[in-house]
Amino acid sequence: MKTFFLTVSTPLGNVYEGDAAMLSLRGSEGDLAILPGHIPFSTGVKAGKVKIVTGEEEEKRFATDGGLLAAAGGRVTLLAGTFEPAEEEE
């Protein structure tokens, strides 16, 4: 499975670093998903849920209050004010 390297940083430092097969979240223009090989891209991120699918196909869910996202050269960086595990949905 192809992956990209994802870094999530908050004012507290890097809170997530690792390989990801997919990242989905709410961008400034609507919902979006980042996959390996994505063209260079940057956008604002709105508050909401973030889903990361790891290289092992495990889904991890988080919540953020928004920030900035940049994707280039096989790396994706999310700068967020907060980034915390999300409550499990029933």
N, C-alpha and C positions, 0 to 999 in steps of 0.2 A: 504494500500500500504506500502510495506517495504521500509525503508530508511536507510541511514547512515548519520553520522554527518560530514559535510564538513567545513574545515577552509582554507581560502586563505589568505596568508600573503605576504606582500611586505615590502620593507624597511620602508614604512610609517606606518606599523602596520597591524593588521588584517583588511582586506577590505571586507571579506565575511565570515559569520558564519551562519550555519543553516542546517536543514535536507535536504537531496537530495535523489531522487530516481535513478538518473543517472547523471554521469559526462562523457562528451566525449571531447577529445582533441587530439593533435598530440604528441605522445611520441617519444622518440629517435629512436625507431624501427618502427614507423608508427602510424596510427590512432588507438585509443583505447577507450573503454568505461568501466567505473567502475560502477558496480551495487552492491546493498546490498549483503553481504555475500562473497564478493571478497576475494580470498586468499591473505595473506600478500604479498605485492608487492611494488617495488620502481623502478622508472625510471626517466630519464631526460625528460624534456618537451621542445619541439621546439616552436618557435614563431608561433602564429596563433590564430585561433578561438577556443573558449571554450564554450561548451553548458552545462548548468545545468538544469535538470528537477527537480523541487521541489516536495515535498510530495503532493502538491495540483495539480500536473501534469502541472504546469506552466513552460514554457521554458524561460530561461534567457540566453542571449548571451553576451559574453565578448571577449576581445582580450588580449593576453599576449605576452611578448617578450621572453618567455621561463622561465625555472626554474627546480625545482625538485618536484616529486610527491611521496608520500608514503601512502599506504593503509594497515591498520592492525586493528584488534579488533573492527570493526564497525565504524572506524574513517578514514577519508581521509584528508590529508594535502597537499596543494599545496603551495610551496614557489616560488614566482615569482618576477621578477624585476619590472614589471608593470602588472596591471590587471584592465582594464577599460571597461565600457559598449561598445559593438560593434555597429557599424552603422547597421541599419535595412537593410536587403536585399530586393530588389524590385522584 
